[in-house]
Amino acid sequence: MQNFDMGRYHRRRRLSSLLMIGSWCAAVAGLAILGLILFTLFWRGVGGLNLAVFTESTPPPGAAGGLLNAIFGSVMMTVLGTALGTPLGILAGTWMAEYGRNSRLATTIRFINDILLSAPSIVIGLFVYEVMVVTMGHFSAWAGGCALALLVLPVVVRTTEDMLLLVPDGLREAASALGSPRWMVISKVCYRAAKAGMITGVLLAVARVTGETAPLLFTALNNQFMSTDMNAPMANLPVVIFQFALSPYPEWQQLAWTAALLITVTVLILNIVARALSSTRLKKD
Amino acid sequence: MNQVASVATPAPANSITASALRRHTLWDAVLKHGTRSAAITVLLLLGGVIATLVQGSWLSLSTFGPGFLTTEKWNPVSEEFGALAPIYGTLLTSLIAMLIGIPISIGIAIFLTELCPPRLKRAISTAIELLAGIPSIIYGIWGLFVLAPFLQAHVQPLMIEAFAGVPLLGGLFAGPPYGIGIFTAGIILSIMVLPYITSVTRDVFETVPPTLKESAYALGCTTWEVVRKIVLPFTSTGVIGGIMLGLGRALGETMAVTFVIGNAHKIAGSILAPGTTISASIANEFTEAETALYTSSLISLGLLLFLITFTVLAIARLMLLRLQRQAGK
């Protein structure tokens, strides 16, 4: 103990401080990037925000216009995707939490679902292209909606299952002891207990597909004009951003930034609402 | 009379009638089988994706054979297609993303679990997770208009200059500063994988029993030594799982990369040069592909991407699953 090596001690302290400063910097850098991205979006996007954005369709090159058709298309396809994906996801998640639990089938599905959750969305686009676009012979908003549904599905399956598993088994047993049949236990007890979490899951899924571009590129394609025909190509914000941002026309680039701002704000609001919902649920517990 | 009626009305509800029993049995069966078939649909979907991609890529795979994987040539006019350049671009951009992303993510996770004042912890975690929520096309447009010009003007010239005479590295950082290219795509990807790796790493760091860390501190370990010798060994499986998850994302990321990669079907020695990735090739060319062979080659690329990411993600999930089982025991 007497020959305590002070030099070595200081070296260890220095190394530690150095790396901890590095870790501070990493955190600051992460936050700075988030701030920088949001700042750029507002800076470049807000300038283009005016009434025309919401009342006019996308313009031909070099002219002024708005994003009405793209906003409409995005909303339609997101609603379609959510409407198709959510019920299926909730049912599948229910089976895994309530009936399957630890069965081999449930474990396999859980694994596959986790893979689908992070599978490249462009591959989902190719799949829907082959199955729907080739079969129907043309691009359509239906195909776009189905591609989005395939992205909604795994998110909803996962959160539904997780949230139902959080419901204490005592509640299920109590309901069964009162003589409730299984379907009532699930629908009147488990679903109610897990409601906030399940809504969070759906909101997160909607947030995820709102900005999805890759699967729409070759399913819904794009449409320069206002179209309400679900059986035809339909404009949507992400593909408009893709097309307009890479164009040489300043008007188009400005619209791309405005569209990017709209999408980001929507997605962030959805994320924050979802988080607020799930945190109030946690507080109640 | 009134009293009698109010006593009499609940009576049927109390006794279970045969029809109610039948109804409940029916509903039970409907729910059980309905949910089960929904669950099986999820399984079938993945099978459907693979089957469809194999079917779609059959033409190109049977035309080019295994040479498809090793040919650099990509010529839509003469209809000669090879996947080597996109594979190279995909792997190289992901490698750059990992080299930059892993240390930063782990740094943030260490910050959140060891250094951060508790009051800020939740806010910073949320902010980092919001990064994951930003759609990839936003990263793309930001990368194209903000990051690429910045790198072109300030970073790439310095890199070219710094490595100019160096034997091996010189070639890696050679050529004019284009701004867009493999390097820029790697940087964008590193920002995008950050939240994924960070949130998994932070979660597994928090599973380390406080007693272990406190014992190490009591023995005189510095914070870094606690992280290096207690936290990291304890959580290595989870951290690698998180990294693989991020890698899976990076490999399959499409829009952000498409904006900044430059879409050049060639393998340049320099990482500053434009290139292409599997997903960017598909996104850029799919709607322009007119012949059956061209389309089929792009679908083969999609199949290839799916197999690569499937493997990486499966390994990631298995590692995280093993960790959960250990924690359960």
Interface residues (C-beta under 8 A of the other chain):
Chain A: R12 R13 L15 S16 L19 M20 G22 S23 W24 C25 A26 A27 A29 G30 L31 I33 L34 L36 I37 T40 L41 R44 L88 G89 L91 A92 T94 W95 M96 E98 Y99 G100 L105 A106 T108 I109 F111 I112 N113 D114 I115 L116 S118 A119 P120 S121 I122 V123 I124 L126 F127 Y129 E130 V131 L150 L153 P154 V157 P181 R182 W183 M184 I186 S187 A207 R208 T210 G211 E212 T213 A214 L217 F218 L221 P238 I241 F242 A245 L246 A256 W257 A260 I263 T264 V267 L268 N271 I272 R275
Chain B: H24 T25 W27 D28 V30 L31 K32 G34 T35 R36 A38 A39 I40 T41 V42 L43 L45 L46 G48 V49 T52 L53 Q55 G56 P103 I104 S105 I106 G107 I108 I110 F111 L112 E114 L115 C116 I124 T126 A127 I128 L130 L131 G133 I134 P135 S136 I137 I138 Y139 G140 I141 W142 L144 F145 V146 I191 L194 T198 T222 T223 W224 E225 V227 L245 G248 R249 L251 G252 E253 T254 M255 T258 F259 S279 I282 A283 F286 T287 I299 G302 L305 F306 T309 F310 L313 A314 R317 L321
